[in-house]
């Protein structure tokens, strides 16, 4: 899609991926409320998200394509340069899930998950990070997972991709922090989204499995993740935070209690 037009240079510009639903849509809406102009990237046309953020008063455009394609990402970056001349924030949210025992996971499935969850964010960081480095400022927020901090059974490809994304986050933070570009990750626990519904439909777990394990006794809402993302994106609120992997998990990664002990405190 051609996104050429005049841009109000007073507005910061954010590129958000995976915006058609779930966390990405909530992140886009949160940034729109904070005055960002938005480039909404997704594999399918994010019609509803685009309409919503425009109704909120945001300058917004959509770019449709595969973030794991090097040529698509190069084209997206060039369109951002031509349309806006800047990018202040990149949120790498697009991702896929795979529930499969390691011994049953095919090489094709493995490559697919890593291409979307890790290669795509790398390509976007490299392409849009160049614009940030030229400007000497910017913030990248990678949406990882607590599955990037711990092992979770039957998710070998997904866990590996999210561990890799946190590793990428820390490496870029080390390389780029001194040049004005901060790179951080948000690590959600279980979030009530369309992805959760699909994973539960496969028989992987139930609501009670999650609620009993989370000290705060609930799933995250997409808005919980969006607020953490907006915080890390904003240099006024998090300007000296760089290279962190922030769990937004209701205390999941902090609690080593067994189930009866945890539930006995409620």
C-alpha positions in Angstrom: 0.0 0.0 0.0 1.3 3.5 -0.9 1.6 5.4 2.3 3.0 8.7 0.8 1.3 11.9 2.2 2.2 14.8 4.4 3.1 14.0 8.0 2.8 16.3 11.0 6.4 16.3 12.2 5.3 17.1 15.7 4.0 13.6 16.2 6.3 10.8 17.1 6.1 7.8 14.7 5.6 4.2 15.8 5.7 1.0 13.7 3.7 -1.8 15.3 3.5 -5.4 13.9 0.8 -8.0 14.3 -1.9 -5.3 14.9 -5.0 -7.1 13.5 -5.9 -8.5 16.9 -4.9 -9.2 20.4 -1.9 -7.5 22.0 -0.8 -5.7 18.8 -4.2 -4.1 18.4 -4.2 -3.0 22.0 -0.6 -1.6 21.7 -1.6 0.4 18.6 -4.6 1.8 20.4 -2.5 2.7 23.4 0.1 4.5 21.3 -2.6 6.3 19.4 -4.0 7.6 22.7 -0.6 9.0 23.5 -0.4 11.0 20.2 1.8 8.7 18.0 1.4 8.5 14.2 1.2 4.8 13.4 2.4 2.4 10.8 0.3 -0.8 11.3 2.0 -3.9 9.9 0.3 -7.2 9.6 0.1 -10.3 7.3 -3.6 -9.4 6.7 -5.1 -6.0 6.3 -5.8 -4.6 9.8 -9.0 -2.9 8.7 -10.6 -2.7 12.1 -7.5 -1.5 14.0 -6.8 1.1 11.3 -10.4 2.5 11.6 -10.2 2.5 15.4 -7.0 4.4 15.7 -8.1 6.9 13.1 -11.3 7.5 15.0 -9.1 8.2 18.0 -7.4 11.0 16.0 -4.2 9.2 15.0 -2.5 9.6 11.7 -2.2 6.0 10.7 -1.5 3.8 7.7 -1.4 0.1 7.1 1.3 -2.0 5.4 0.4 -5.6 4.6 2.9 -8.4 4.1 5.2 -11.0 5.6 7.7 -9.6 8.2 9.9 -12.6 7.7 10.5 -11.5 4.1 13.6 -9.5 3.7 12.3 -7.7 0.6 9.0 -6.8 2.3 10.8 -5.4 5.4 13.1 -3.4 3.2 10.1 -2.0 1.3 8.3 -1.2 4.5 11.4 0.7 5.9 11.7 2.7 2.7 8.0 3.6 2.8 8.4 4.8 6.4 11.4 6.9 5.4 9.5 8.5 2.4 6.2 9.0 4.3 7.5 10.1 7.7 11.2 10.7 7.4 11.6 9.2 10.9 10.7 6.4 13.2 10.7 6.9 16.9 9.4 3.5 18.1 9.3 0.0 16.8 7.1 -2.6 18.5 7.9 -6.2 17.3 4.7 -7.9 18.3 3.8 -10.3 15.4 4.2 -13.9 16.4 2.9 -17.4 16.1 2.4 -20.2 18.6 3.1 -23.9 18.3 2.1 -26.5 20.9 3.9 -29.7 20.0 6.2 -32.1 21.9 9.8 -31.7 20.8 10.0 -35.2 19.4 6.9 -34.5 17.2 8.0 -31.0 16.0 9.0 -31.1 12.3 11.9 -29.1 10.9 9.3 -27.2 8.8 7.3 -26.2 11.9 10.5 -25.2 13.7 11.7 -23.0 10.9 8.2 -21.4 10.5 8.1 -20.4 14.2 11.6 -19.0 14.2 11.1 -17.2 11.0 8.1 -15.3 12.3 9.1 -14.9 15.9 12.8 -14.2 15.6 14.0 -13.6 12.0 11.2 -11.1 11.3 12.0 -8.9 14.4 15.7 -9.0 13.5 15.0 -7.8 10.0 12.8 -5.0 11.3 15.3 -4.0 13.9 18.0 -3.9 11.3 16.0 -1.9 8.8 14.2 0.6 11.1 17.0 0.7 13.6 19.1 2.3 10.8 16.7 5.2 10.7 16.9 5.5 14.5 20.7 5.4 14.5 20.8 8.1 11.8 18.6 10.3 14.1 20.5 9.3 17.2 17.3 8.3 19.1 14.6 5.7 19.2 13.1 2.9 21.2 12.5 -0.7 20.2 10.2 -2.9 22.2 10.2 -6.6 21.4 7.2 -8.6 22.7 8.8 -11.7 24.0 7.3 -14.0 26.6 7.9 -15.6 30.0 8.6 -18.6 27.8 11.7 -16.7 26.8 12.8 -16.7 30.5 11.9 -20.3 31.5 11.1 -23.6 29.8 7.5 -24.6 29.2 6.8 -28.1 28.0 5.6 -28.8 24.5 6.8 -25.5 23.1 10.3 -26.2 21.9 10.2 -24.0 18.9 8.2 -21.2 20.5 10.4 -21.1 23.6 13.6 -21.1 21.5 12.3 -18.2 19.4 11.4 -16.1 22.5 14.7 -16.9 24.2 16.4 -15.8 21.0 14.3 -12.6 20.9 15.5 -11.7 24.4 19.1 -12.4 23.4 18.6 -10.2 20.4 17.2 -7.5 22.6 20.1 -7.5 25.0 22.7 -7.6 22.2 21.2 -4.6 20.3 20.9 -2.8 23.6 24.6 -3.2 24.1 25.4 -2.2 20.5 23.0 0.7 20.1 22.5 2.2 23.6 25.5 4.5 23.3 24.2 5.7 19.9 20.8 6.8 21.4 18.7 3.8 20.6 17.2 1.8 23.5 16.1 -1.8 23.0 13.9 -3.6 25.6 11.6 -6.6 25.7 8.2 -7.1 27.4 7.6 -10.7 28.6 3.9 -11.4 28.9 2.5 -14.3 30.9 -0.7 -15.8 29.6 -2.9 -13.2 28.0 -6.6 -13.5 27.0 -6.3 -13.2 23.2 -7.3 -15.1 20.1 -4.0 -17.0 20.3 -4.9 -18.2 23.8 -8.3 -19.3 22.6 -6.7 -21.3 19.8 -4.1 -22.9 22.1 -6.8 -23.9 24.6 -8.9 -25.3 21.8 -6.0 -27.7 21.0 -6.3 -29.1 24.5 -3.0 -27.7 25.8 -4.4 -26.2 29.0 -7.5 -24.7 30.7 -8.3 -21.3 32.3 -7.9 -22.9 35.8 -4.4 -24.2 34.9 -3.3 -20.6 34.4 -5.4 -18.8 37.1 -4.2 -21.3 39.8 -0.6 -20.7 38.8 -0.6 -16.9 38.6 -0.2 -15.2 42.0 -2.6 -12.4 40.9 -5.2 -15.1 40.1 -6.0 -14.0 36.6 -4.9 -13.9 33.0 -3.3 -10.7 31.7 -5.5 -8.5 29.5 -4.0 -7.1 26.3 -4.1 -3.7 27.9 -1.7 -4.8 30.6 0.9 -5.5 27.9 0.1 -2.4 26.0 0.7 -0.2 29.0 4.1 -1.8 29.7 5.0 -1.3 26.1 4.1 2.3 26.0 6.2 2.9 29.2 9.3 1.3 27.6 8.6 3.2 24.3 8.6 6.6 26.0 12.0 8.2 26.7 10.4 10.6 29.2 9.3 7.6 31.4 12.0 5.0 30.7 14.9 6.9 29.2 17.6 5.1 31.2 16.0 1.6 30.8 17.9 -0.4 28.2 18.3 -4.1 27.6 15.7 -5.2 30.1 13.3 -8.1 29.7 10.3 -7.0 31.7 7.9 -9.7 32.9 4.3 -8.7 32.8 3.0 -11.9 34.3 1.1 -11.3 37.5 4.1 -12.7 39.5 4.3 -16.0 37.6 8.1 -15.9 37.3 8.5 -14.7 40.9 6.6 -17.5 42.6 8.2 -20.9 43.3 5.4 -22.0 45.6 3.6 -25.3 45.1 -0.1 -25.2 44.2 -1.7 -25.9 47.6 0.6 -23.3 49.3 -0.2 -20.7 46.6 -3.9 -21.3 46.7 -3.9 -21.4 50.5 -2.9 -17.7 50.5 -5.9 -16.5 48.5 
